[in-house]
Amino acid sequence: MTNPVVVLLAAKLRMALHAAAGIRNESKLKIAVLTVSAILLWMGAFGAFYRGFAWLRGFEVASGGHLMGVGDIIMLRLLSVFALALFLMLIFSNVLIVHSTLYRSREVAYLVQAPLTFRQLFLGRFAECVVFSSWASAYLGSPLILAYGLNAEAPWPFYAAGVAFYIPFITIPAALGAFITMTLVRIYPRLPRGALFVFVVAVVGAIFVYLRGVLSAARLAEEAVMGSRGLTAVVAVTRQTQSALLPSQWASEGLLLASTRHYWDSLFYLLLLTANALLLTWLAAEFAERVFYPGWASLRGNGRRRGQANRFSPLSLADRLLRIIPYPSRALVSKDLRLFWRDPAQWAQFAIFFGIMAVYVASLRNRSYEGYEHFQTWIASMNIGAGTLILATLTSRFVFPLISLEGRRFWILGLAPITLRQIIWQKYWLSVATTSAFTVGLVVLSCIRLGVAPVAFALAVYSIIAANFGLSGLAIGLGALYPNFQEDNPARIVSGMGGTLNFLMSMGYIALIIAGQTFILQWRALRMFQNPESFWYALAIVVAFITALSIFCALVPIWLGLRNLRRAEY
């Protein structure tokens, strides 16, 4: 008799193959853009990692009157830091994906009635969670491993070890994420929503504050100028990311041993990692056998209960603030806010992004770089780059799925006394208002913390304001141009071809903005202008370019998306 878990996985594989075969029905231009962009992004990451590792290998410090090569030592430590950071991010990612896959998916309502044990149901869905949460890390991590191997002149078994270590390494955070999710869902209906939100924000903030103390870039920058003492600082700081109890340490240590041809020692770490991955998966399946169904049933029942409205609740306060918006747009905004608030996976991710932004601002420090104006401009440009990247992540994750999340009920909006044009623009202005409230404040605070010059300060603030309009237009327009009304999981919607295209185009938009800003500020720092008036003329051209690009990205995708929705049949 065939194992039910194997049947579930075979069905998912057939669905994936059918979805891949359906790509030929997509626009050839979209496929070409996605393919070329993905290849260029991978090659760019590989080039950056390769050049960075090559520079580190030639890095030397003074020790006892002699130069000592420390590049290999730093490279080893950086791999450990990267593995730990990836491990923690995979835990967060799997908490959200397990919640969507085990508790929100419509398929689960049918699977709980199938002749399956809850252990088997969990294992079938768990394999999907592992694949879904790790493909991006494989895509972005492979150029790093390849670049390190080429720089270290590693033998071919090192690359095979990279694949072998990766599978159990991603399974462990998936199992831990499943434990956390099933526990939270089990106790979630018993907790007030506001208290749970505060708890999530506090946990995220505490974790990132701890990581900030462990990996303090400012401390490294201050101590690295002290010759060999800089190496001591690097080793001391990165030592805190290494522990014999961390799976990230097992993976990085095993890979490094494979690169130096210590294959038996590397095999020990591989078996250690695999044994723990299998043990945690088995424990998670046993845990699911006991707590999955009670949590799933409680969550569905809790969604159907309606309590008495609290005038001091966040939703009630939001309704009072929305009174300035005329109907019917106010009703649509209120609906979107309620859907967001009732989905723990959505606002949990938002809390994570908020924690990242808070820690980023807190980790910045003002430095005096007198006589190094060009270095100040690089810092200002990288700061606006960080702000726009956070903005692009917000719009890609939360704004792009807004149209698709209307689902099969989208036709109801067509019967309402509101036009498709009003629906699109309502979601656009909602996106601009919400993302601006966070990202503009982020850039202002970071510029103040860095002591950015007035011209760079004003240009950074203007750029982030323009980017809010441009990136929101891209996300809403492409979300309407490539909607997926059959999917209710935002993570899957974002991972589709439309979401990938939106992300890649957002990266191109950001690259153009950063290039324009860096160009004008660096030319001024390097005294490339003949007279002061030339700088102001060039600055006006850059501002006009940013404005025109943002208007184009805001209007053209929305126009294309609106035309697609008008032609579609529901």
N, C-alpha and C positions, 0 to 999 in steps of 0.2 A: 504494500500500500504506500502511495506517495506521501511524503511528509507534507502537511499543510503549509508549513513555512516555505518550503521549496515551491509549492504551487503559488503562493502569494508573490514570491520574488520573481517567478517566471512570468506571472501576469504583469507585474510592473515592468519587467524587461521588454515584454511585447509592446506595452503602451509606450515605452520610451523609444523603441524602434519605429513604431508608427508615427510618433511625433517627429522623429528625425526624418522619416520619409516624407512627411508633410512639408518639410522645408522647401522642397522643390516647387510648391505652390506659392511660396512667398515671392515678393518682388526681387528680381535679380539684382537690382541696384542696392537694395538693403542688405542682401546676402554678401555682395561684394564689399560694401562699406564695412560690415561687421568683420568679415574675414581679414581684410587688409588691416583694419584698425587693431584687431586682436594680435595679429602677427607683429605689427610695428610696436605695439605696447610691450609684448614679450621681449622683442629684440632690444628695445630701449632699456627695459629693466635689466636684461642680461649685460648690456654694455655698461650701464651704471655700476652694477655689482662687480663686474670684471675689472673696470678701471679703479674702483674703490679698493678692492682687494690687492690689486697690483701696487697701488700707492701705499697701502699698509705694509706690504712686504718690504718695501724700501724704507720704511720709517725707522729712524735711529734716534737714540738719545745718548747724552753724554753720561758716562759713569766712570769715575776714577781717572779722568783725563782721556778716556777712550770712548769710541762710538760703539754702541751695542745695538744690534738689530732686534727689534721687539715686535716686528710686524706679525710674525706667526703667533706670538702670544696673544696679541690683541685680536687677531682673527679667530682664535679658539674661543676667546671670551665672548666675542660678538655673536658667534653661533649659539652659544648657551643662552645669551640674552634673547636672541631671536626665537629660539625654541620655547623659552618660558613665556614670552609675549604671545606667541601663537597658541600655546596651550591654554592660557587664560582667555584669549579671545574666542577660542573654540568652545570653551565652557559656556560663555555668555551666549554665543550663537546657538548652541544646541539647546539651551534652556528655552529659547524662543521658538526654535524649529520643532522641538518635541511637543511643545504646547499646541502649535498649529497642526502638526501631523497626527497627534494622538487624540486631541480633544476638539479641534475645530473642523476637521475634515468631514465632509458629508459621507465619505466612504465608511467611516468608523461606525455610523449608525447601522449600516448593513452588516459589517463584520462582527459586531457584538451579538448578532442573531445567527451567525453562521456556526457550523459545527467545529468551532475552534476554542481551545482554551485561551484564557487571557494571556498566558505566557507565550503561546504561539502567535497570537495577534500582536503582542508587543514586539517580538523578534522580527516579524515581517515588516512592521512599520519602523522599527529601529534601524534596520539596514538602509531604508530610504533616508532616514535622518542623517546617518553617517555620510552617505554619498552627497546629499544635498548641502550639508554644512561644510564640506571639505574640498569641493571642486575648485573654489576660488583660491584657497591656500595652496593647492597643488599647482594651479596655473601661475601664481605669483612666486611660489617658493622654488619651483624647478629652476628658474634662471639663477637664483642665489646658489643652490647646490652645485649646478653646473659650473658657475663662475668660480666657486671655491675650489672645486676639483681640478679645474684647469690651472688655476694659479698655484695650487699645492702640488701639481703634477701627480695626482692620485692615480692609482691603477684602476682598471675597469671594474673590479669587484666593488669599488666604492660607489659607483653609480647604481649597481644592482642593490647594494645595501641601502641606498637612499629610498628606493621603492619598497624594499622589505620592511624597513623601520617605519615608513610612513603609515602603513595600514594599521598596525596596532597602536601607533601613537595617536591617530585621530579617533580610534575607538574608545580610548580611555576617557577623554573629555566628553564624548557623546554619552557614555554611560553615567558619568557624574552629572551631566546636564539632565538626563532622564530622571535620576534620583531627585534632584532639586525640583524639577517641574512637577513630578507626581506628588511630592510632599506638599508643595505650595498649593496645588489644585485640591488636595485633600482637605487642607485647612482654610482655603480661600473663602468658601461660602460662609464661614463662621466669623470672618474678620470684616470690620468696617472698611469700605473702599478707601477712604481718606487715610486711615491708619496704614493700610497696606502700601499705598503710594509713598507715604513718608518713609516707611521701612525700606522700600526698594531704593529710594533716593539716598537714604543714609548709608545703606550697604555699598552702593556703587561709589559714593563719595569717599567712604573709608578705604575701599580697595585702591582707588586711584590715588588717594593721598599717600597711602603706603608705598605704592609703586613710585610715586614722585620722590619719596625719600630714599628709596632703594636705588633708583636710576636718576640721580640728579645731574642733569647736563650742566647746570651752572657750576656745581662743585667740580666736575671734571674740567670745565673750562678754566676755572680759577687755579687748579693745581697742576694742570698739564704743562704750564709754562715753566715749571720748576725742574726741567731736565729729567733725570732718572726718577725724581720724586713724582713726576707726572705718571710714570709707569706704575709706581706704587699706588697712586690714587686710583688708576684704572683697575688694577687687580683687586684693591680693597672694595671698591664699589661693586664690581661685577661678581665678587665672591658671594655677595648676598643673594644672587640669583641662582646659586649652585647648591644643591643638597642631594645627598644620596637617596632621599625619599621622593624626589621629584621625577616624574616620568620624562620631563623635558631634559633633565640631566642624563638620564639613561640613553635617550635617543641621540643627543649631541655627542656624548662620550663614545657611544658605539660607532657613530659615523666617523668621528675623528680617528678612532682606532683602525677602522677599515681603510682610511686614507693613508695610514702609515704601515699598512700590511700586517697588522696584528689581528688576523682574522679570527682566531679562536677566542680572544678576549672580546672582539666585536660580536661574535656569535652568542657569548654569554649575555650581553646586554640585550640582544635581540630576543633571546628566549625569556629573559626577565620581563621585558616589555610585553611580549605576547602572552605570557602566563597571567600577568595582571590584567591585560585587556580581556582575556577570556573569563577570568574570575569576576571582574566587575560586570561584564555582560550577563553572566549567569545570575549574579546577585540582583541586578536590575530586573531581569525577567522574573525572578522569584518575588521581588517586591511588587512588580506589576500584577502578578497573579492575585495579590492580596489587596492592593489599594487602587488599582486602575479603575475598575468598574464603579466602586462607591464614589470616587472622585468625579468620574465622567457623569454619572447620574446626578450627583449633587450640583455640578456645574450647569447642566442642562435645566434642572429644576430651578436653580437660583436665577437663571436667565428669564424664567417665565413668571417669577414672583415680582409683584409691583408693591413697593413700600410707599409710605406716605412721604410726599415731597418735603424736603428740608430747605427752608428759605436761606439757610447759610451754607448749603452744599455748593461745591464748585460749579455744578451745572446751573443751579439757581442764580448764582452770582453772575455767571456768563450770560444767562438770559436777560438779566437786568442791564448788563453792559451793551447787549445787542439791540437795545431799543432804538438806538440811533439809526439802525439799518432798516430801510423800508421793506414791507412785504412785497413779493414772496421770497426775496433773497434772505430775509432773516430766518424764515422757516428752514431753508436749505442749510444755512450755516449752523443753526441749532441742531439739525439732524446729523451733520458731519461731526460736530463736537460730541454728541451723544454716542455715536458709533465708535469714535476714538476712545472715549472714556470707559465704555463698556468692554473694551478689548484689552485685557491685561498685557498681551504680547505687544500691542502698539505702544502704550505709554511706558512700558518697561524699557523698550528700545529707546524711546525718547528720553527717559531718565538717564540711560547710559550715555547718550550724546550730550546731555546737559552736564553730566559729570566730567566727560572728556573736556568740554569747553571750560568748565570751572578750573580744572587742574591745569589746563594749558595757560590760562591767564595767571594763575597763582604761581606757576613755575617761571614766569618771565621776570627778568630783573633789568634795571637800567644800568647801562655800562657807559663809561666815558671813553670815547674813541677819538680824542682830539688828534687831528692830523690824518685821520683815516675816514674821510667822508664817504669814500666809495664803499667801505665796509658797512657804514651806517645804512646806505641805500640798499645794500644786499639784504640786510636784516629787515628793513621796511618791506621790501619786495617779498621776502619769504613769509613775513607775517601776513600780508594780504593773501598770499598763496594758501597759507593754512586756513585762513578764514573762508575763502571761496571753496576750498576742498570740503570743509565741513558743511557749507551751504549746499554744495552739489550732492553730498551724501544725504542730507535732509530731504532735498527735493526728489532725489531718485528713490529713496525708501518710502517716504510718506506722501508725496504729492503725485508722483506718477501713477500709483494704483487707484487714485480717487475715482476716476471714471469707471474703471473695471470693477471696483468694489460695489457699484450699484447693482451688478450682477444681472440675473434674469429679470429683475424687477425694473430694469431701466425703462421698459415700455410704459410703466406707470407714470414716469415723469413726462412722457410724451402726451399723456392725457390731462396732465395738470395745467392750470392756467399760466404756463410759463414756457418760454421758447427755449430751444436748444442753445441759442446764443446766450441767453441769460444764465443758463446752467453752467456753461463753460466759463463765462466771465466771473460768475460767483465763486467758482472754485479757484480761479486764477487770483482774484483779489484776496480770498481767504489765505491762499498760500503766501502771497506777498506780505500780508499783514503779520502772519505768524512767524515766518522765517526771518523777517526784518527785525522783529522784536528781540531776537536772540543774536543774530549774526552781526547786526550793526553795533549793538552794545558790546559784543565780543571784540570787534575790531577797534572800537573807541578805547575800551579798557586796555587792550594789549598795546596800542600805540602809546597810551599814557605811561604804561609800565616800562616800555622800552625807551621812552624819551625821544620819540621820532620828531624830526624837524617839521615845522608848520606846513611846508609845501607837501612833503610826503604824507603827513597826517591828513591833510585835506584830500589829496588824491586817493588815499586808501579808503577813506569814508565814502567818497563819491563812487569809487569802484565797487565797493560792497553793496551800496544802494542800487547801482545799475545792475549788478549781478543778480540781485534778488528779483528784479523784473525779468531779466533775460533767462535765468535758469528756471524760474517758475513757468514762464511761457513755454520753454522747451519741454518741461515735464508734463504740463497740462496738455499741450498740443500733441505731443507724441503719444501720450496716454489715450487721447481721443482718436488718434490716427491708427493705433494698434491696440485696441481694447481686447480684453479677455474676460468676457462675461460668464464664462463657464467655471472660472476659478475663484474661490473665496479666500485663498491664502495669499496675503500681500507679498510674502517672500517669493512665492512661485511666480507671481505676476511680474515682479521686478526682475527675476532671473530669466524671463522669456526674451525673445529676440527684440521686442519693442523696448523693454527695459534696458537691455544691453546697449541698444542703439542710443537711447537717451543718455546713458552713462558716458559712452564714448564721445558723443557730441558735446556733452557738458565739459569733459576734460579738454576737448579742443577749444571750446569757448574760454575756459579758464586760462589755458596756455596763451591765447592771444592777448587776453587782458594783462596777464603777468608780464608778457614780453613787452607790451607797449609801455607799461609803467616802469619796468626795469630799464628799458632803453632810455627814456627821457631822464630818469634820475641819475643813471650812471654817466650819461654824457655831461650832465651838469657837474657831477662830482669830479670828473676827469678834466674839467675846463675845456670841453670840446666846442663850446659856443663862442663866437667871435665877440659878441656883446650881450648884455643881459636881455635886451629886447628879443633876441633870437630864441632864447630859452622860453620866453612866455608865448611866442608864436608856436613853437614846437609843442609846448604843453597844451595849448588850445587844440592843436591837431590831434594829439593823443586823446584828450577828453572827447573831442568830436567823434573819434574812431570808436571809443568805448561806448558812447551814446548810440551811435548808428548800429553797432554790432548788437547791443542789447535790444534795441527796438526791432531789429530784424529777427532775433531769436525769440522775441516775445510775440510778434504778430504773425509771422509766416507759419510756424508750426500750429498755432491756434486756428488760423484760417484753414489749413489743410485738415486738421482734426475735425473742425466743425463741418467741413464739406463731406468728410467721410461718414460722420454720424447722420447727416441728413440723407445720405444715399443708402445707409444700412437698413436692413429689415430685421425687426425684432419679433 
